[in-house]
Amino acid sequence: MTLQEILAQPELEGKLLNQAKTQGFVTAMAAAPYTLTPHEWLPFLWGGEEVAPFSDGEELESYIEAVIQMWNAFRPALLENRWMWPEGCELDDADIVTEQTRDFCEGVLQGWQLARDDWETIMPEDSQDNALLGGVLLSVSMLYDPETSIATLSEQGVEGLEQFEEIFNAIPTMLCGLTMRGHQLAEQQD
């Protein structure tokens, strides 16, 4: 069973992060400077509950396998500067970005919360690296909530939507750069 098929099960509706949020969350876990084991973060995909919302053990196993496969694909892609937006994440003429893009960004931000202490330890507030981290988080936040971002930018006299296209197009490079730098700093501390 694919992740999409598992998530489509009626009995699991609303009990697991959707596909795009899951992809974002797993991307954040794959980007983390120190590897967090799946048992540390998998429960967050179903709201942090101790017990997974699966009635079928095989379905739970398939779900975990699909998520681990995603992590196994995303981690090397991030470290080798070849990670790309997941399918369905794109710009949108009417809404600036698609719902999948917003959901993906929400998942990244949720995952960042879990790895936040590691990021803040490795990239302290007064470091140059912290500006890189802040830039990535700001960019992801802007794509997660473009309406608020547009209002804030127009208050500062910045008009137009082209900055969202630039940010969207830069996110893969920014996430890869942040992951590679975090990994490098983590290795230096070991």
C-alpha positions in Angstrom: 0.0 0.0 0.0 1.2 3.5 -0.8 1.1 6.3 1.6 -1.6 7.9 -0.4 -3.7 4.7 -0.3 -3.2 4.4 3.5 -4.2 8.1 4.0 -7.3 7.6 1.9 -8.7 4.9 4.3 -12.0 6.3 5.7 -11.2 5.1 9.2 -8.0 7.1 9.3 -9.6 10.4 8.0 -8.5 13.3 10.2 -6.2 11.0 12.3 -3.0 11.4 10.4 -1.2 14.4 8.7 -2.2 14.5 5.0 0.4 13.6 2.4 1.8 17.1 1.8 2.0 17.9 5.6 3.7 14.5 6.1 6.2 15.3 3.3 6.9 18.6 4.9 7.3 17.1 8.4 9.6 14.3 7.0 11.6 16.9 5.1 12.2 18.8 8.4 13.3 15.5 10.1 15.6 14.7 7.2 17.1 18.2 7.3 17.7 18.1 11.0 21.4 18.5 12.0 21.3 15.4 14.3 19.4 12.4 13.2 16.3 11.8 15.2 15.2 8.2 15.2 11.7 7.6 13.7 10.3 6.4 17.0 11.0 9.9 18.4 9.0 11.6 15.7 6.6 9.2 14.1 3.9 9.7 16.8 3.7 13.4 15.7 2.3 12.3 12.4 -0.8 11.2 14.3 -1.0 14.0 16.7 1.5 12.9 19.3 -0.7 10.2 20.8 1.0 7.2 22.3 -1.1 4.7 20.3 -1.2 4.9 16.5 -4.7 5.2 15.1 -4.4 1.9 13.1 -6.7 -1.0 13.8 -4.6 -3.2 11.5 -1.0 -3.9 12.4 0.0 -4.5 8.7 -1.5 -1.2 7.8 0.6 0.5 10.5 3.7 -1.3 9.2 3.0 -0.2 5.6 2.5 3.4 6.8 5.8 3.4 8.8 7.6 1.8 5.8 6.3 4.5 3.5 7.3 7.3 5.8 10.8 5.8 6.4 11.2 5.3 2.6 10.4 9.0 2.2 13.0 10.0 4.9 15.5 7.7 3.2 14.9 9.5 -0.1 14.8 13.0 1.3 17.9 12.9 3.5 20.5 12.1 0.8 18.7 14.4 -1.6 19.0 17.3 0.9 22.7 16.5 1.6 23.5 16.2 -2.1 21.7 19.4 -3.1 19.2 17.6 -5.3 16.0 17.8 -3.2 13.0 19.2 -5.1 9.5 20.2 -4.2 7.1 17.2 -3.9 4.6 16.8 -6.7 1.6 19.1 -6.3 3.6 21.8 -4.5 3.6 24.7 -6.9 2.7 28.4 -7.4 -1.0 29.3 -8.0 -2.3 32.3 -9.9 -5.3 32.8 -7.7 -4.0 31.8 -4.3 -0.2 32.5 -4.8 0.6 28.9 -3.8 -1.4 25.6 -4.0 -3.0 24.0 -0.9 -0.3 21.3 -1.1 2.4 23.9 -0.9 0.8 25.5 2.2 0.4 22.0 3.8 3.9 21.1 3.0 5.2 24.3 4.6 3.0 23.7 7.6 4.6 20.2 8.0 8.1 21.7 7.7 7.3 24.2 10.4 5.8 21.5 12.7 8.9 19.3 12.2 11.2 22.3 12.9 9.5 22.7 16.3 10.6 19.1 17.1 14.2 19.7 16.0 14.3 23.3 17.2 16.7 22.7 20.2 19.2 21.0 18.0 19.1 23.9 15.4 19.4 26.5 18.1 22.3 24.7 19.7 24.2 24.3 16.4 23.3 27.7 15.0 23.1 30.0 18.1 21.4 33.4 17.9 24.5 35.4 17.4 26.0 33.2 14.7 26.1 33.8 10.9 24.5 30.4 10.5 21.5 31.6 12.5 20.8 34.1 9.7 20.6 31.2 7.2 18.3 29.3 9.5 16.1 32.4 10.0 16.0 33.0 6.3 14.8 29.5 5.5 12.1 29.6 8.3 10.9 33.1 7.2 10.7 31.9 3.5 8.7 28.7 4.5 6.5 30.8 6.8 5.8 33.3 3.9 4.7 30.5 1.6 2.6 28.9 4.4 0.7 32.2 5.0 1.1 34.3 1.8 -1.9 36.6 2.6 -0.3 37.8 5.9 3.0 38.1 4.2 1.5 40.3 1.4 -0.2 42.5 3.9 3.1 42.9 5.9 5.1 43.6 2.8 2.7 46.2 1.4 2.8 48.0 4.8 6.5 48.3 4.1 5.9 49.6 0.6 6.7 46.4 -1.2 4.1 45.5 -3.9 3.8 42.6 -6.2 3.9 38.8 -6.1 7.2 38.2 -7.9 9.0 37.7 -4.5 6.8 34.7 -3.9 7.9 33.1 -7.1 11.6 33.9 -6.2 11.1 32.4 -2.7 9.3 29.3 -4.0 12.0 28.7 -6.6 14.8 29.2 -4.0 13.3 26.9 -1.3 15.0 23.7 -2.6 18.4 25.4 -2.7 17.8 27.0 0.7 16.7 23.7 2.4 19.6 21.8 0.9 22.1 24.5 1.9 20.7 24.6 5.5 20.8 20.7 5.7 24.4 20.5 4.4 25.6 23.3 6.8 23.7 21.8 9.8 25.3 18.4 9.0 28.7 19.9 8.7 28.4 21.7 12.1 27.1 18.6 13.8 30.1 16.6 12.5 32.5 19.3 13.8 30.9 19.0 17.3 31.2 15.2 17.4 
